[in-house]
Amino acid sequence: MKYRYLVTAALLSVALAAPAAGDTITDAYRFRGLDWGCGMTDIIASETNADMSDDDYEIGATYYALNNVKIADLSAVAVFYLDSDSLGLERGAYTLTEPHADVDQYISDYDKLLDTYKKKYGKPRSSGSSWKKGSTFQDTPGMEGVALASGELTYFADWEAEDGSRIEIDMSGEDYQVSTTVFYYSPDYTEQEDDYDVFADDSI
């Protein structure tokens, strides 16, 4: 679970406020305000500005990545994913990027993220944590952070709009590397085996 991020001096922010007047709940499920199915040209026009350097973003054949955005006041990388056939936006993701020496801090970040999304989207369709069967930490209070980082505990929450658009928050760990990601899915999206290759690619 090794993620390599772009380095940038630019600071891009995203607000998680209640939908503006005239917006519908379904509108609020769009990734960074863009319509599902829009193309790379639309993404670039929306997210790129004259003050950005080449190191502030990464463009691939089917993805566009923005470094160092803010979500719930937490640092993250934002990635737009295009369908490989239609080349239209089909999903997006924010992955938190700030490392912590204290593994319990990851849980604090998750709680902050979850609270922010609850305020905007209401009660999740499902949420909670899941222990790995036979976990050595499950019956030991105060070991949740260690369990998370070692891959024995995961956290999750998800919401769904009327049109089938979905948002999921997932946090998991392996070898003391913790990943917290917020996924946005279009109604037409179906999961593929290579969904996360962009994060594992050493070119990023």
N, C-alpha and C positions, 0 to 999 in steps of 0.2 A: 504494500500500500504506500507507494512513494509518489508524491505529487510534486511537480516542479513548476514553479510559477514565474511569470514575467516580472521584471523589476521596473517600477515606474515611480516618478516623483509626482504624478498627477493624482488628484483626489477626486473621485467621482462618487456622488451620493445618490441613494435611492430612498424615497420616503415611503413608509408603510402607514399611510393615513387612511381614514375611512374614504370610501368612494366619493368622488365629487358629485355635486348636484347634476343629475342627468345621466350619470353612469349607472349601470346595472351591476348586480353582484357578479354576473358572468364577465363583465368588462374587467373587474378587479382581478380575475384569474389570468389575465394576459401577462406575459413575461415582459416586464419593464415597459408596459403600455403598448406593445406592438401586437398587431393582429396575427393570429395563427395563419400560416400559409404565406406570409409576406416573404420576400426574397432578400438576398444579401444586400442589394442596393438600398432597400428600405432600412435595414439594420444599420448599415454604415452611415446613412443620412441621419438617422436618429441618434447614434451613439458617438460619432466621430466629430471632433471640432478642430479648428485651426491651431489651438494651443497644445494639442496632443503630439507627442513624438512617436516615432516608429516603435519605441519600446513600451508604449502605453497599451498596445493591443496586439492581437495576433489573428490573422485571417488564414483559414484553411479552406479546403474545397467544400466542406460541409459544416464548418463551424466558424464562429467569431467570438474571440475571448477578450474580455476587458479585465485588466488587473486593478486591484486595490479599490474596489467599490466599497460602499458601506451599506450594511443591511442591519437594522436594529442597532445601529451604532457599533457594529462589529465589522472588522475588515474581512473582505471576501474577494474571490475572483468570480466573475459572471461569465457564463458561456451560453451562447445561442447555438442550437443545433438544428441543422436543416435536414429535411428528408433527402436521402440520397437519390431518389428518383425525381421527385417534383422540385427539389431544391427550395422548398418552402419551409418556413419555421414550424417545427413540430414539437419542440420542447426547449426548456431553458433550465439553468441550474446556477445556484450560488453555492460555493464551497468556502467555508470559513478558513482563513489562512494564518491566523496568529497562533504560534505554538505556545504551550504552557509547560513550565517545569513541574507545576503542581497539577496533577491529572484531574483533581477535583474541579479545577477551574473550567474544564471542558463542559462539565455538567452545569455549572453556573451559566456558561454561555448558551447552552441548549435551553435552559429554563427561561432565559431572557428572550431568546428567539421565539420560543413557544408562546410566551406571554404576549409578545408583539403580534404574532399571527392570530392568536385568539381574539385580541382586541379588534382586529380588522375583519376576520372571517367567521368569528363565533366559535362555538364548540366544535372540536374536530369530529369527523366521522368515527375515527378511532385514534387512540393515543395510549402511550404507556411505555413499559420497558419489558425486555425479554431476556431471561437468563439462559445461558447454555446449559444443556442437561449435564448434571454432574459437576457443576461449577464448584470450585473449592472456596469461593468467596461469598456465596449466596446467603449463608447463615451467619456471616460475620458483619455486624453493623459497622458502617464507616468505610467499607472497602469498595464502594461502588465505583469510585474513580479508577482504582487499580483493576477492578474487574472489567471495566469498559476498555481500558488501554490494552489489556491482555486478550481481548476478544471474547470474554465470557458474558458480557452484558451489552445489549443494544437498546437504543431509544428510538421511538417513532411517533409520528402523528400525521394525519392526512385529512384533507378536505376535498369536496367535490361540488362543482357548480351544476346548475340545471342542464347545461349543454354537454356535460361529461368532462369538461376541463378539470384537471386535478392538481393539487399541490400536496407534496409529501416532504416531511422533514425526517431525515435519517441520520443517526449518529452511531458509529461503530468504531472499533479499534482492532489493531493487530500489531504485535511486536512493539507495543507502546507508541504506535503512531495512530492518532485519532482523527477521524474524518467526520465532519458535520456538514451536510449538504441539504439544501432546499431545492427540490425538483418541481418544475412546472410542466405539465403535460397537456397537449392539445387533445380534444375529444377523439381524433383519428389516430393518435399515437399507439403503436404496439411495440413492446420492448424487444430489442434485438440483442444478440450475444455480444456485439462489439460496442455497446452503448458508451462505455467508459474509456475506450481506447485513447481518446484525446487527452485524458488526464495522465495516462501512463506513458504517453509518447515523450521520449527524451528531447524532442524538438521544441517542447513547450516549457 
